[in-house]
Amino acid sequence: MAASIGEPVVLADDIKDNNILNVDTCITESDVIVTQSSNLINTYKIDDQKATQSWSTKHNEHITSPVIWSEHDQKFITVINERTVRAWDQHEQNFEKSATKNAKCPIQKILPGNTTEPVVVFKNGAVTFLSKVKDIKEGLLSDKDEILFCDLVKINSDLCVLCLLRQENSLQLMSHWYRNEEWIRHSESVTMPVNTEFVCCHTSAGRDSIKLYILCLNGDLLCQTLSFHQSSSQVLQNIPGVTKATKMVALNSTHIVLAGCVKDNQEIIGIFDIKFGTYETWKNLPASRKSTIKLFVLHEHLFVLCHRTLYMYSYSCHPSTLSSILGHQKVDVHIQHDPASPGPLTWSKSKSPSPNTEANKLFSELQNICTCKTQKEFEKKFSNLLKSHGDDASSVISETSTMEQLVQRCVSDEKFWPHSILEQLLIHRLLPSRCIKDIAEGLVKHGDLTLLLQCLNSVEDIPEESLCVFTNFVLSADDAKVSEAVKLDGYSGTSKSSQSLSEGKGHIINKIVKKSYNDIFIIECLHHVTFQNVLMLLEYLCYLLNNRETNSNAAPDLTQIVNFVCVLIDAHYQQLVISPDSHHVLISLHSTVEKQREYFAAFLTLDVLLSQLKRQFAIPRPRTVGKYCMEVLHVY
């Protein structure tokens, strides 16, 4: 097999700013650094998709050039508000303490170099090394010119910065070559096919030249080959299904990755062979596209932004041969466990039927609004889908992207809400983890408290955004409806209590507080909880701290309560300090914390007291007495 793509996994979600999003190399090949928004930077482990470090900016500071790791300087580097360059090392936790340099002109992007210091590209077209960023004043471009793409490439001993520009509805390719300690500029126009538009581009470094691949809306793939002394242009292939959202990355001189192309009426991600003009392998995008697609390739992994979620694929790509391409319309990337020996080759034009045609048909019907118009029809077809998989119901989620589309149909349908279907999927854990956020939005929209409780009971890893949505929803819900829902969950209220929330709401809040979460992510999500609900929640958590000895076993422990109080106050610190409505809650909380501090401080002296007590009342050791002993007795 010349190429293959693995199954997608979620690296990061809730991407709010897809324009600044960037994935770049980090300190080691097992890590990547993600510019997640204009105010948030995270590093992730590729192996387990865990966030290892995080930095955030102030509210009035915005990242305008994605963060890079400079191997030359051993520092992270980014640009704030187009003119301020910040640099810090991996051990610096406070972003505000990073070193700064101020440029005189707006910066377009900072490009990392493997063996050289980073190169700065300014919006006016000027180029320089990072150490000389303060020296640049003027450039060649006007305010109407737009830099569409820029990249730093090294071939032999030459360092080249490529910039693709749009000037007066035409494309210009500007290259800056660093020779003899100065930048030499070359410029030429790019000839585009008639009646088409520029979509995207990417570079590939050869032994003696640079190749710039340009993808057009009509499917034409152009190749600009450049060296210091000459350049040439040619049309390599015509790729069907290209849209304005398509993104491309060159893997090598014969293969490119395409994301967002349409094939068989589905948007796909695939590896395209330039030499033979065909896809070697492809998969449907993990979610329906609702915004811009982004594509990055690092460390034998593909990173794709699709609908506010950053997915990661492992891939392999080897030199293709004619024998691997012939008769080959789609590569089966699933491992075959049947060791049967191959039979004779046939050249039949008819396609073999899918082993689960009935299930695929039912999936299509369930996603089609015209086929399943009512809840009764939807539930009937879903029941048939489960029966088609026999006893192994878990095989329903073997195609996670299909299941996600089915869940989105359940959530987005305005005519009905399939409560029983979603409840069964949650109980039997048949849902992919990335579907939980969509289900959370749907159950809040329909006010389904019973399904909310089922979600809290069945799902271990709930996104921080969904936990905050649940909190806001429960605290704003009617007490009678909450009481009815918790009774169905098996909770029977105790006697009258003095807690600020009803027992039903307290039961659900206890479950939310006991869930695991990331402090940095949940603080950002807690901003969306209304201030009135924040006060109610703080008052309830204060009650739990004061009455831990009378709390039930279902209540969170002391550490969980204190941690949630901390993130809640951090998220609404300014409003809590300014608003007079919060003063009585804060005073009560301060009093409770002070009592707890005094209580635990008393334990520090307890060890000393116990030691003294043991010495005073220790049982005397028996004396060793020989055969003859003389003792003096005093009689008074």
C-alpha positions as CSV (number, residue, x, y, z in Angstrom):
1,M,0.0,0.0,0.0
2,A,1.5,3.3,-1.1
3,A,-0.5,5.5,1.3
4,S,-2.9,5.2,4.2
5,I,-4.8,7.4,6.6
6,G,-5.8,6.3,10.1
7,E,-8.9,7.1,12.1
8,P,-9.4,10.7,13.4
9,V,-8.9,11.6,17.1
10,V,-9.8,14.9,18.7
11,L,-6.7,17.0,19.6
12,A,-8.5,20.2,20.7
13,D,-12.1,21.5,20.5
14,D,-14.0,24.7,20.9
15,I,-11.8,26.6,18.4
16,K,-13.3,30.0,18.3
17,D,-10.9,31.8,16.0
18,N,-10.2,29.7,12.9
19,N,-8.2,32.6,11.3
20,I,-5.3,32.6,13.7
21,L,-5.4,28.8,14.4
22,N,-2.0,27.2,13.7
23,V,-0.3,23.9,14.5
24,D,3.5,24.0,14.5
25,T,6.5,22.0,15.7
26,C,7.5,22.1,19.3
27,I,10.5,21.2,21.4
28,T,10.3,17.5,20.7
29,E,8.7,15.5,17.9
30,S,6.2,14.1,20.3
31,D,4.7,17.6,21.0
32,V,3.0,20.3,18.9
33,I,2.2,23.9,19.8
34,V,-1.3,25.1,18.9
35,T,-2.2,28.8,18.6
36,Q,-5.8,28.0,19.7
37,S,-7.2,31.5,19.6
38,S,-6.0,35.1,19.6
39,N,-5.6,34.9,23.4
40,L,-4.7,31.2,24.1
41,I,-1.6,29.0,23.3
42,N,-1.4,25.3,24.2
43,T,1.1,22.6,23.8
44,Y,-0.2,19.0,23.3
45,K,1.3,15.5,23.4
46,I,0.6,13.7,20.1
47,D,0.5,10.3,21.8
48,D,-2.4,10.9,24.3
49,Q,-3.7,14.3,23.1
50,K,-3.1,15.9,26.5
51,A,-2.4,19.6,27.0
52,T,1.0,19.9,28.7
53,Q,1.5,23.7,28.9
54,S,-0.7,26.7,28.3
55,W,-0.3,30.5,28.1
56,S,-2.9,33.2,27.7
57,T,-2.7,36.9,26.9
58,K,-4.5,39.9,28.4
59,H,-7.9,40.9,27.0
60,N,-6.5,43.9,25.1
61,E,-3.6,41.9,23.7
62,H,-4.3,39.7,20.6
63,I,-2.0,37.2,18.9
64,T,-1.6,38.3,15.2
65,S,1.1,35.9,14.1
66,P,0.9,32.2,15.2
67,V,3.3,31.0,17.8
68,I,6.5,29.2,16.6
69,W,9.3,27.3,18.3
70,S,12.8,28.7,17.3
71,E,15.3,25.9,17.5
72,H,18.0,28.5,17.0
73,D,17.0,30.6,20.0
74,Q,15.4,27.8,22.0
75,K,12.4,30.0,22.6
76,F,8.7,30.4,21.7
77,I,8.0,33.5,19.6
78,T,4.8,35.3,18.6
79,V,3.5,38.7,17.7
80,I,1.0,40.7,19.7
81,N,-1.1,43.4,18.1
82,E,0.9,43.3,14.8
83,R,4.0,45.2,16.2
84,T,5.1,43.6,19.5
85,V,7.3,40.5,19.3
86,R,7.3,38.3,22.4
87,A,9.8,35.5,23.2
88,W,9.9,33.1,26.1
89,D,11.4,29.8,27.0
90,Q,9.6,26.6,27.9
91,H,10.1,27.1,31.7
92,E,8.4,30.5,31.7
93,Q,4.9,30.1,33.0
94,N,3.9,33.8,33.1
95,F,3.4,35.1,29.5
96,E,3.6,38.7,30.7
97,K,7.2,38.2,31.8
98,S,8.4,37.3,28.2
99,A,10.9,39.5,26.5
100,T,9.5,42.0,24.0
101,K,10.6,43.9,20.9
102,N,8.6,46.6,19.2
103,A,8.6,46.9,15.4
104,K,8.0,50.1,13.5
105,C,5.8,48.5,10.9
106,P,2.9,45.9,11.1
107,I,4.2,42.3,10.9
108,Q,2.5,39.7,8.7
109,K,4.1,36.6,10.0
110,I,7.3,35.2,11.7
111,L,8.7,32.2,9.9
112,P,10.8,29.6,11.8
113,G,14.2,28.4,10.5
114,N,15.7,25.0,11.5
115,T,19.3,26.2,11.6
116,T,18.9,30.0,11.3
117,E,17.2,32.6,13.4
118,P,13.5,33.2,12.5
119,V,12.7,35.5,9.6
120,V,10.1,38.3,9.9
121,V,7.8,39.2,7.0
122,F,6.1,42.6,7.2
123,K,2.8,43.6,5.7
124,N,4.6,46.1,3.5
125,G,6.6,43.3,1.9
126,A,9.9,43.9,3.8
127,V,11.9,40.8,5.1
128,T,14.5,40.7,7.8
129,F,15.9,38.5,10.6
130,L,14.3,38.7,14.0
131,S,17.3,40.3,15.6
132,K,16.9,43.3,13.2
133,V,13.1,43.7,13.5
134,K,13.5,47.2,14.8
135,D,15.4,48.5,11.8
136,I,12.7,48.0,9.1
137,K,10.7,51.2,8.2
138,E,9.6,51.0,4.6
139,G,8.6,48.3,2.1
140,L,7.5,47.8,-1.5
141,L,3.8,47.0,-1.0
142,S,0.9,49.4,-0.7
143,D,-2.1,49.1,1.6
144,K,-4.1,47.6,-1.2
145,D,-1.7,44.7,-1.8
146,E,-2.4,41.5,0.1
147,I,0.0,38.7,1.1
148,L,-1.9,35.5,0.6
149,F,0.9,33.1,1.5
150,C,4.5,33.2,2.8
151,D,7.0,30.5,3.7
152,L,10.7,30.1,4.5
153,V,12.6,27.4,2.5
154,K,16.3,26.4,2.5
155,I,17.9,24.7,-0.5
156,N,21.6,24.0,-0.4
157,S,23.2,27.1,1.2
158,D,20.5,29.5,0.0
159,L,17.7,30.8,2.3
160,C,14.6,31.9,0.4
161,V,11.4,33.6,1.6
162,L,8.5,33.1,-0.8
163,C,5.5,35.5,-0.8
164,L,2.4,35.1,-3.0
165,L,0.7,38.5,-3.4
166,R,-2.6,39.7,-4.8
167,Q,-2.1,43.0,-6.6
168,E,-5.0,44.5,-8.5
169,N,-6.7,41.2,-9.1
170,S,-3.6,39.5,-10.3
171,L,-1.1,37.2,-8.5
172,Q,2.5,38.1,-8.1
173,L,5.3,35.8,-6.7
174,M,7.9,37.6,-4.8
175,S,11.1,35.7,-3.6
176,H,13.7,37.1,-1.2
177,W,17.1,35.3,-1.4
178,Y,19.6,35.7,1.4
179,R,23.2,35.9,-0.1
180,N,26.3,37.6,1.0
181,E,24.6,39.0,4.1
182,E,21.9,40.8,2.2
183,W,18.4,40.1,0.9
184,I,18.0,40.0,-2.9
185,R,14.5,40.3,-4.2
186,H,13.0,38.7,-7.4
187,S,9.5,39.2,-8.6
188,E,7.3,37.7,-11.4
189,S,3.7,37.4,-12.3
190,V,1.8,34.1,-12.0
191,T,-0.2,33.1,-15.0
192,M,-3.6,31.8,-13.9
193,P,-6.1,29.8,-16.1
194,V,-9.0,31.8,-17.6
195,N,-12.2,32.1,-15.6
196,T,-11.0,30.6,-12.4
197,E,-9.9,31.7,-8.9
198,F,-6.9,31.1,-6.6
199,V,-7.8,28.6,-3.8
200,C,-4.7,27.8,-1.8
201,C,-1.0,27.0,-2.2
202,H,2.0,25.2,-0.5
203,T,5.7,24.8,-1.0
204,S,8.0,21.8,-1.4
205,A,11.8,22.0,-1.2
206,G,13.8,20.0,-3.7
207,R,17.6,19.4,-4.0
208,D,18.3,22.5,-6.2
209,S,14.9,24.2,-6.6
210,I,11.7,25.2,-4.8
211,K,8.3,24.1,-6.0
212,L,5.2,26.2,-5.2
213,Y,2.0,24.3,-5.8
214,I,-1.0,26.5,-6.6
215,L,-4.5,25.0,-6.6
216,C,-7.2,26.8,-8.7
217,L,-11.0,26.6,-8.3
218,N,-11.4,24.8,-11.6
219,G,-9.2,22.0,-10.3
220,D,-6.0,22.9,-12.1
221,L,-2.8,22.2,-10.0
222,L,-0.1,24.7,-11.1
223,C,3.6,24.2,-10.2
224,Q,6.0,27.2,-10.1
225,T,9.6,25.9,-10.0
226,L,12.1,28.4,-8.7
227,S,15.8,28.7,-8.2
228,F,18.0,31.8,-7.8
229,H,18.7,32.1,-11.5
230,Q,15.5,30.9,-13.2
231,S,11.9,29.9,-12.8
232,S,9.3,28.0,-14.8
233,S,5.6,27.2,-14.6
234,Q,3.4,24.3,-15.7
235,V,0.0,22.7,-15.1
236,L,0.4,19.2,-13.5
237,Q,-3.1,17.8,-13.0
238,N,-6.7,18.7,-12.9
239,I,-8.3,17.6,-9.6
240,P,-12.1,17.1,-9.5
241,G,-14.2,18.4,-6.7
242,V,-12.2,21.4,-5.6
243,T,-14.2,24.1,-3.7
244,K,-13.3,27.5,-2.2
245,A,-12.9,25.8,1.2
246,T,-10.4,23.2,-0.1
247,K,-6.9,23.2,1.6
248,M,-3.7,21.6,0.4
249,V,-0.3,20.6,1.8
250,A,2.5,19.1,-0.2
251,L,4.0,15.9,1.3
252,N,6.7,15.4,-1.3
253,S,7.3,16.0,-5.0
254,T,4.7,13.4,-6.0
255,H,2.0,13.5,-3.2
256,I,-0.3,16.2,-1.8
257,V,-2.9,16.1,0.9
258,L,-6.3,17.7,0.1
259,A,-9.0,18.5,2.7
260,G,-12.5,19.7,1.7
261,C,-12.7,18.3,-1.8
262,V,-16.0,16.8,-2.9
263,K,-16.0,13.1,-3.9
264,D,-19.2,11.1,-4.3
265,N,-21.2,14.0,-2.8
266,Q,-19.1,13.9,0.4
267,E,-16.4,16.2,1.6
268,I,-13.2,14.2,2.1
269,I,-9.6,14.3,3.2
270,G,-7.3,12.3,1.0
271,I,-3.7,11.8,-0.3
272,F,-3.5,12.6,-4.1
273,D,-0.9,11.2,-6.4
274,I,0.3,14.0,-8.7
275,K,2.3,11.6,-10.9
276,F,-0.7,9.3,-11.7
277,G,-3.5,11.8,-11.1
278,T,-5.6,9.8,-8.7
279,Y,-6.4,9.6,-5.0
280,E,-4.5,6.8,-3.3
281,T,-6.6,6.9,-0.1
282,W,-9.3,9.1,1.3
283,K,-11.8,9.4,4.2
284,N,-14.9,11.5,4.7
285,L,-14.3,14.5,6.9
286,P,-15.2,13.7,10.6
287,A,-17.8,16.5,10.7
288,S,-19.9,18.6,8.4
289,R,-18.1,21.8,7.4
290,K,-19.7,24.9,8.8
291,S,-16.7,27.2,8.6
292,T,-13.2,27.4,7.2
293,I,-11.1,24.2,6.9
294,K,-7.5,24.3,8.0
295,L,-4.9,21.7,7.3
296,F,-1.4,21.1,8.7
297,V,1.1,18.2,8.4
298,L,3.7,17.5,11.2
299,H,5.5,14.4,12.4
300,E,3.6,11.9,10.2
301,H,0.3,13.3,11.3
302,L,-2.4,15.3,9.6
303,F,-4.2,18.1,11.6
304,V,-7.6,19.2,10.3
305,L,-9.8,21.9,11.6
306,C,-13.4,21.0,10.9
307,H,-16.4,22.7,12.6
308,R,-14.5,24.3,15.6
309,T,-12.7,21.0,16.3
310,L,-9.1,20.1,15.6
311,Y,-8.8,16.5,14.5
312,M,-5.6,14.5,14.2
313,Y,-4.9,11.6,11.7
314,S,-1.8,9.4,11.5
315,Y,-0.8,8.7,7.9
316,S,1.9,7.0,5.8
317,C,3.0,7.8,2.3
318,H,5.4,5.8,0.2
319,P,6.6,6.2,-3.4
320,S,3.8,4.9,-5.6
321,T,4.2,2.5,-8.5
322,L,1.9,1.8,-11.5
323,S,1.0,-1.6,-10.0
324,S,-0.3,0.0,-6.8
325,I,-2.5,2.5,-8.8
326,L,-4.1,0.2,-11.5
327,G,-7.7,-0.7,-10.8
328,H,-7.6,1.1,-7.6
329,Q,-10.3,3.6,-6.8
330,K,-10.2,3.5,-3.0
331,V,-7.8,2.0,-0.6
332,D,-9.2,0.0,2.2
333,V,-7.3,1.3,5.3
334,H,-8.9,-1.3,7.7
335,I,-6.8,-4.2,8.6
336,Q,-8.1,-7.5,7.2
337,H,-8.0,-10.4,9.7
338,D,-9.0,-13.1,7.2
339,P,-5.8,-15.0,6.3
340,A,-7.4,-16.7,3.3
341,S,-5.1,-17.0,0.3
342,P,-5.8,-14.7,-2.7
343,G,-7.6,-16.2,-5.6
344,P,-7.1,-15.5,-9.3
345,L,-7.4,-11.9,-10.5
346,T,-10.5,-10.8,-12.3
347,W,-11.2,-7.6,-14.3
348,S,-14.9,-7.3,-13.7
349,K,-16.3,-3.7,-13.9
350,S,-19.1,-4.4,-11.4
351,K,-18.4,-3.4,-7.8
352,S,-18.7,-6.0,-5.1
353,P,-21.6,-5.3,-2.7
354,S,-20.8,-3.8,0.7
355,P,-20.8,-6.4,3.5
356,N,-23.3,-4.3,5.4
357,T,-25.4,-2.7,2.7
358,E,-28.6,-2.8,4.8
359,A,-26.9,-0.8,7.6
360,N,-25.5,1.8,5.3
361,K,-28.9,2.2,3.7
362,L,-30.6,2.7,7.1
363,F,-27.9,5.2,8.1
364,S,-28.6,7.2,4.9
365,E,-32.4,7.1,5.6
366,L,-32.0,8.2,9.2
367,Q,-29.9,11.2,8.1
368,N,-32.4,12.2,5.4
369,I,-35.1,14.6,6.6
370,C,-37.5,13.7,3.8
371,T,-37.3,9.9,4.6
372,C,-37.8,10.2,8.4
373,K,-40.2,13.0,9.0
374,T,-41.7,11.9,12.3
375,Q,-40.3,10.6,15.5
376,K,-42.1,7.3,15.1
377,E,-40.5,6.6,11.7
378,F,-37.1,7.7,13.1
379,E,-37.3,5.3,16.1
380,K,-38.5,2.4,13.9
381,K,-35.6,2.8,11.5
382,F,-33.1,3.1,14.3
383,S,-34.4,-0.1,15.9
384,N,-33.9,-1.8,12.5
385,L,-30.4,-0.5,12.4
386,L,-29.5,-2.0,15.7
387,K,-31.0,-5.3,14.7
388,S,-29.0,-5.3,11.5
389,H,-25.8,-5.4,13.6
390,G,-27.0,-8.4,15.5
391,D,-25.7,-9.0,19.1
392,D,-22.7,-6.7,18.6
393,A,-24.3,-3.3,19.0
394,S,-21.0,-1.7,19.6
395,S,-20.2,-2.1,15.9
396,V,-22.7,0.7,15.2
397,I,-19.9,3.3,16.1
398,S,-17.3,1.7,13.9
399,E,-17.8,4.7,11.5
400,T,-17.6,7.5,14.0
401,S,-18.2,10.2,11.4
402,T,-21.5,8.6,10.4
403,M,-22.6,8.3,14.0
404,E,-21.8,12.0,14.5
405,Q,-23.9,13.0,11.5
406,L,-26.7,10.9,13.0
407,V,-26.5,12.7,16.3
408,Q,-26.4,16.1,14.7
409,R,-29.7,15.1,12.9
410,C,-31.2,14.2,16.3
411,V,-30.1,17.5,17.8
412,S,-30.9,19.8,15.0
413,D,-34.4,18.5,14.0
414,E,-37.1,21.0,15.0
415,K,-40.0,18.6,14.7
416,F,-39.1,16.0,17.3
417,W,-36.6,15.1,20.0
418,P,-35.6,11.4,20.1
419,H,-35.2,11.2,23.9
420,S,-35.4,7.3,24.1
421,I,-32.8,6.8,21.3
422,L,-30.3,9.1,22.8
423,E,-30.9,7.7,26.3
424,Q,-30.2,4.1,25.1
425,L,-27.0,5.3,23.3
426,L,-25.8,6.9,26.5
427,I,-26.6,3.9,28.7
428,H,-24.8,1.5,26.4
429,R,-21.9,3.9,25.7
430,L,-22.4,3.7,22.0
431,L,-21.6,7.4,21.3
432,P,-18.2,8.7,20.2
433,S,-16.8,11.2,22.8
434,R,-16.9,14.1,20.4
435,C,-20.7,13.8,20.0
436,I,-21.3,14.7,23.7
437,K,-21.1,18.4,23.1
438,D,-23.8,18.3,20.4
439,I,-26.0,16.2,22.7
440,A,-25.5,18.7,25.6
441,E,-26.6,21.6,23.4
442,G,-29.6,19.7,22.2
443,L,-30.9,18.5,25.7
444,V,-30.5,22.1,27.0
445,K,-32.4,23.4,24.1
446,H,-35.3,20.9,24.7
447,G,-35.1,21.2,28.5
448,D,-34.5,17.5,28.9
449,L,-33.3,17.2,32.6
450,T,-33.7,13.4,32.6
451,L,-31.3,13.0,29.7
452,L,-28.9,15.5,31.4
453,L,-28.8,13.2,34.4
454,Q,-28.2,10.2,32.2
455,C,-25.4,12.0,30.5
456,L,-23.7,12.8,33.9
457,N,-24.1,9.2,35.0
458,S,-22.9,7.5,31.9
459,V,-20.2,9.8,30.4
460,E,-16.9,10.1,32.3
461,D,-15.1,12.8,30.2
462,I,-17.6,15.7,29.5
463,P,-16.2,18.8,27.9
464,E,-15.7,21.8,30.1
465,E,-18.0,23.9,27.9
466,S,-20.8,21.3,28.4
467,L,-20.3,21.2,32.1
468,C,-20.8,25.0,32.3
469,V,-23.9,24.8,30.0
470,F,-25.3,22.2,32.3
471,T,-24.6,24.4,35.4
472,N,-26.3,27.4,33.9
473,F,-29.3,25.3,32.7
474,V,-29.9,23.5,36.0
475,L,-29.6,26.7,38.2
476,S,-32.1,28.4,35.9
477,A,-34.6,25.5,35.7
478,D,-37.9,25.2,37.6
479,D,-37.6,23.5,40.9
480,A,-40.6,21.2,40.3
481,K,-39.2,19.9,37.0
482,V,-35.8,19.3,38.6
483,S,-37.4,17.4,41.5
484,E,-39.4,15.2,39.1
485,A,-36.2,14.4,37.1
486,V,-34.1,13.5,40.1
487,K,-36.8,11.2,41.4
488,L,-36.6,9.3,38.1
489,D,-32.9,9.1,38.6
490,G,-33.5,7.2,41.9
491,Y,-32.9,10.1,44.3
492,S,-35.3,10.6,47.2
493,G,-35.1,13.9,49.0
494,T,-34.1,13.9,52.7
495,S,-35.7,16.0,55.4
496,K,-35.9,19.8,55.4
497,S,-32.5,21.4,55.1
498,S,-31.2,25.0,55.2
499,Q,-29.3,24.8,51.9
500,S,-29.7,27.7,49.4
501,L,-30.7,25.4,46.5
502,S,-33.5,22.9,46.3
503,E,-32.4,19.3,47.0
504,G,-33.0,18.3,43.4
505,K,-30.7,21.1,42.0
506,G,-28.1,20.3,44.7
507,H,-28.1,16.6,43.6
508,I,-27.3,17.6,40.0
509,I,-24.8,20.2,41.0
510,N,-23.0,17.6,43.1
511,K,-22.6,15.4,40.0
512,I,-21.2,18.3,38.0
513,V,-18.7,19.4,40.7
514,K,-17.4,15.8,41.0
515,K,-16.6,15.6,37.2
516,S,-13.0,16.0,36.1
517,Y,-12.0,19.2,34.2
518,N,-9.0,21.3,33.2
519,D,-8.7,24.5,35.3
520,I,-7.6,26.7,32.4
521,F,-10.4,25.5,30.0
522,I,-13.2,25.6,32.5
523,I,-12.4,29.2,33.7
524,E,-12.8,30.4,30.1
525,C,-16.1,28.5,29.8
526,L,-17.4,29.7,33.2
527,H,-17.6,33.3,31.8
528,H,-20.8,32.2,30.1
529,V,-22.6,31.4,33.4
530,T,-24.9,34.2,34.4
531,F,-23.8,36.3,37.4
532,Q,-27.0,35.5,39.3
533,N,-26.3,31.8,38.9
534,V,-22.7,32.3,40.0
535,L,-23.9,33.8,43.3
536,M,-26.3,30.9,43.8
537,L,-23.6,28.3,43.1
538,L,-21.1,30.0,45.5
539,E,-23.7,30.1,48.2
540,Y,-24.4,26.4,47.8
541,L,-20.7,25.5,47.8
542,C,-20.3,27.5,50.9
543,Y,-23.1,25.5,52.5
544,L,-21.4,22.3,51.5
545,L,-18.2,23.5,53.2
546,N,-20.0,24.3,56.4
547,N,-22.0,21.1,56.5
548,R,-19.5,18.4,55.4
549,E,-20.2,16.2,58.4
550,T,-24.0,16.0,57.5
551,N,-23.5,15.7,53.7
552,S,-24.5,12.5,52.0
553,N,-22.1,10.1,50.3
554,A,-23.1,11.6,46.9
555,A,-21.7,15.0,47.8
556,P,-18.3,16.0,46.5
557,D,-15.3,15.8,48.8
558,L,-13.5,18.8,50.3
559,T,-10.9,19.0,47.6
560,Q,-13.5,19.0,44.8
561,I,-15.5,21.7,46.5
562,V,-12.5,24.0,47.1
563,N,-11.2,23.5,43.5
564,F,-14.6,24.5,42.0
565,V,-14.9,27.5,44.3
566,C,-11.4,28.6,43.1
567,V,-12.2,28.4,39.3
568,L,-15.6,30.0,39.8
569,I,-14.0,33.0,41.6
570,D,-11.2,33.3,39.1
571,A,-13.7,33.4,36.2
572,H,-15.8,36.2,37.7
573,Y,-13.3,37.9,40.0
574,Q,-13.9,41.5,38.8
575,Q,-17.7,41.3,38.9
576,L,-17.7,39.6,42.3
577,V,-15.5,42.4,43.7
578,I,-17.5,45.3,42.2
579,S,-21.0,44.1,42.6
580,P,-22.6,44.7,46.1
581,D,-24.9,41.7,45.6
582,S,-21.9,39.4,46.0
583,H,-20.6,40.9,49.3
584,H,-22.6,38.8,51.7
585,V,-21.7,35.6,49.8
586,L,-18.0,36.5,49.8
587,I,-18.1,37.4,53.5
588,S,-19.8,34.1,54.4
589,L,-17.2,32.2,52.2
590,H,-14.4,34.1,53.9
591,S,-15.7,33.2,57.3
592,T,-16.0,29.5,56.4
593,V,-12.5,29.4,54.9
594,E,-11.1,31.1,58.0
595,K,-12.7,28.5,60.3
596,Q,-11.4,25.7,58.1
597,R,-7.9,27.3,58.2
598,E,-8.0,27.6,62.0
599,Y,-9.3,24.0,62.3
600,F,-6.5,22.5,60.2
601,A,-3.9,24.8,61.8
602,A,-4.7,23.2,65.2
603,F,-3.5,19.9,63.8
604,L,0.0,21.3,63.6
605,T,0.2,21.4,67.4
606,L,-1.5,18.0,67.9
607,D,1.6,16.0,67.1
608,V,3.6,17.8,69.8
609,L,0.9,17.3,72.3
610,L,0.6,13.6,71.6
611,S,4.4,13.2,71.9
612,Q,4.3,14.9,75.4
613,L,1.4,12.8,76.4
614,K,3.2,9.6,75.5
615,R,6.2,10.5,77.5
616,Q,4.3,11.4,80.6
617,F,2.1,8.3,80.7
618,A,4.4,5.8,79.2
619,I,4.3,2.3,81.0
620,P,7.7,1.9,82.8
621,R,9.9,-0.8,81.6
622,P,10.4,-3.7,84.1
623,R,13.8,-3.7,85.8
624,T,16.1,-6.6,85.3
625,V,16.6,-8.2,88.8
626,G,19.2,-10.8,89.6
627,K,19.0,-13.8,91.9
628,Y,20.1,-11.6,94.9
629,C,18.7,-8.2,95.4
630,M,18.9,-5.7,98.3
631,E,16.2,-3.0,98.5
632,V,15.7,-0.2,101.0
633,L,12.2,0.3,102.2
634,H,11.2,3.6,103.9
635,V,8.4,3.5,106.4
636,Y,6.7,6.8,107.2
